Amino acid sequence: QVQLVESGGGLVQAGGSLRLSCAASGSIASIATMGWYRQAPGKQRELVATITSYGSTNYTDSVKGRFTISIDNAKNTVYLQMNSLKPEDTAVYYCNARLIRTYTVVYADYWGQGTQVTVSS
């Protein structure tokens, strides 16, 4: 079994900051990438940022310069530092990990339960 546990969401005023964390645990052999996606009401889930175990990052254009993703490989934990938050950042944020479980050879995607981020104007 693999579990992804997120924390750090909440309510913040526009211009404020939040830091999300996501820890992966269980029978993990190797993690290729971890990342954050978000889903606003009535919209499809979209990529926010991803990071490989080597530290290569990718961001959606709307968060570049405001959000920073980082990874602690020793803890199988990914972080998302969100600064200069805007009301349009309001969404449920989901953690994703692409990894190989022990005794398997195929990468698979796992998801956290989601954490609400609300930015008030």
C-alpha positions in Angstrom: 0.0 0.0 0.0 1.0 3.6 -0.7 -0.4 6.6 1.1 0.0 10.3 0.3 -0.9 12.6 3.1 -1.2 16.3 2.5 -1.2 19.2 4.9 -1.0 23.0 4.9 -4.2 24.2 3.1 -6.4 26.9 4.5 -7.9 30.3 4.1 -5.6 33.3 3.3 -6.1 36.8 2.0 -5.0 37.8 -1.4 -1.3 38.5 -1.4 -0.6 36.1 1.4 1.3 32.8 1.5 0.7 29.2 2.3 3.0 26.1 2.2 1.6 22.7 1.3 3.3 19.5 2.2 2.7 15.9 1.0 4.4 12.9 2.4 4.4 9.5 0.6 4.7 6.4 2.7 4.3 2.6 2.3 5.9 0.1 0.1 7.8 2.5 -2.2 10.8 1.3 -4.1 11.5 4.5 -6.2 9.8 7.8 -6.9 10.2 9.4 -10.3 8.2 12.6 -9.8 6.0 14.3 -7.3 3.7 17.2 -8.0 0.7 19.2 -7.2 -2.6 19.5 -9.2 -5.6 21.6 -8.4 -9.3 21.6 -9.2 -11.5 24.6 -8.8 -15.3 24.2 -8.7 -16.8 23.5 -12.1 -13.3 23.1 -13.7 -11.1 20.2 -14.7 -8.1 19.2 -12.6 -5.0 21.0 -13.8 -1.3 20.7 -13.2 0.3 23.3 -10.9 3.9 22.1 -10.6 5.9 18.9 -10.7 9.4 18.0 -9.6 11.6 15.0 -10.4 13.7 13.2 -7.8 16.7 14.9 -9.4 15.1 18.3 -8.8 13.9 19.2 -12.3 10.8 21.4 -12.0 7.9 22.3 -14.2 5.2 24.9 -13.5 2.0 26.0 -15.1 2.4 29.5 -16.5 -0.1 31.1 -14.1 2.0 30.3 -11.0 5.5 30.9 -12.3 7.4 33.4 -10.1 4.9 32.9 -7.3 5.0 29.2 -6.4 8.0 27.1 -5.6 8.0 23.3 -5.5 10.7 21.4 -3.7 11.3 17.7 -2.7 13.0 16.0 0.2 13.9 12.6 -1.2 15.0 11.2 2.2 11.5 11.9 3.5 9.6 11.2 0.3 8.0 14.6 0.8 7.1 17.3 -1.6 6.4 20.9 -0.7 4.7 23.8 -2.5 5.4 27.3 -1.3 2.7 29.6 -2.5 3.3 33.3 -2.4 1.4 36.3 -3.7 -1.8 34.2 -3.7 -4.7 35.3 -5.8 -8.4 34.5 -5.5 -8.1 32.5 -8.7 -5.7 30.2 -6.9 -8.7 29.0 -4.9 -9.1 25.2 -5.4 -8.6 21.8 -3.9 -4.9 21.0 -4.3 -4.0 17.3 -4.8 -0.6 15.7 -4.4 0.5 13.2 -7.0 3.4 10.8 -7.0 4.6 8.6 -9.8 6.4 5.7 -8.3 7.3 2.1 -8.3 6.1 0.0 -5.4 8.4 -2.7 -4.0 8.4 -6.0 -5.9 7.0 -4.3 -9.0 8.6 -2.9 -12.1 5.9 -0.5 -13.4 5.5 3.1 -12.5 2.0 4.1 -11.3 0.3 7.3 -10.2 -0.9 7.8 -6.7 -3.0 10.7 -5.3 -3.6 12.4 -2.0 -7.0 13.1 -0.7 -6.8 16.8 -1.5 -6.5 19.9 0.7 -8.6 23.1 0.3 -6.9 26.4 -0.5 -9.1 29.4 -0.3 -7.9 32.9 -1.2 -10.2 35.8 -0.3 -10.1 39.1 -2.1 
